[in-house]
Amino acid sequence: MGFCDFSLSCCLRVLEAVFSGLALLIPMFRGSMKNPFGIWCEFVWTFGLVVAVVIFLLEKFLFDKIVETIVLKHSWADLACGLSLHASFMLLSASIIYCFVFVCGDIACVGDVFCAIFSIVALVCYAVDAVMAKLKCPSGYLSSLRGLLRFGQALLACILLATVADYFMGVESHYKPPAMVWCTVVYVVCFPVSVLIILIHIIKLLGGLLCFALDKLEVIFNIIAVALYVSAAIIWPIYAYRNYSTGPAHRNRIHDRRFHDLNTVTVLTYVNLGLYVADLVLSLIS
């Protein structure tokens, strides 16, 4: 990478940082966020701000070559492209969630409306940056299909955990059957392993610490993850909806947040199961 003066990529980095920071700033003025979805959105905006600033500074002062030589397994272009792609997907999730959960038609929601607009603008900037970087066809893990699948698994796990936490908030202990707790354990266990595999793929030092082939580790983990998610895909709908129907009466389920949480967890469990199956097939044929 050359010196970052006023190129389009450089301007996009600045815009990404500015609008991610503005989206983060508005809810921070209201105090600590307690809603799990709000916490996830704040994390995403922080991630978008940090990624834009770090990449901008490293390219500005030409440290990207040093990082590529010493730290990375693959090229800096792959890392920058992969982070832009991943930040785009994260901002897409945060923008959708924030619009559905926090934005309303009352005058009191004006700040939330601006927050959602800033998040969407940051998403557009990251998406344009990601497309521009991807068109240069960088070689490496983060910008490849396997890398996107692995990141998608981790991203959906985060949203699943936020949704489960929102469902269980304020719920009595007898509405938390062990079967639903088991599903939560599945999401928790698979998430850090997916993140660790991503880090091993991109960082030289972590790859050197392995005493066996990474591809074999991925096959074993994918088989275990598929088995765990199959159990969650079967157990969650059965116990969650049965537990919901036997709980207090709900006159209007359309406006019941817990019912939406149940639906979201059910759908995302099946989607993430599909990602793990696809990753398992690719790991077996590669």
TALIN-V562757 format. One record per helix or strand of 3 or more residues. SS is the DSSP state (a for helix, b for strand). FROM is the first residue (numbers start at 1). TO is the last residue. If there is no record, write none. Layout:
{{SS:FROM:TO} {SS:FROM:TO}}
//
This chain:
{{a:8:28} {a:36:60} {a:64:70} {a:76:101} {a:107:134} {a:145:168} {a:173:175} {a:178:202} {a:204:208} {a:214:245} {a:253:255} {a:257:285}}
//
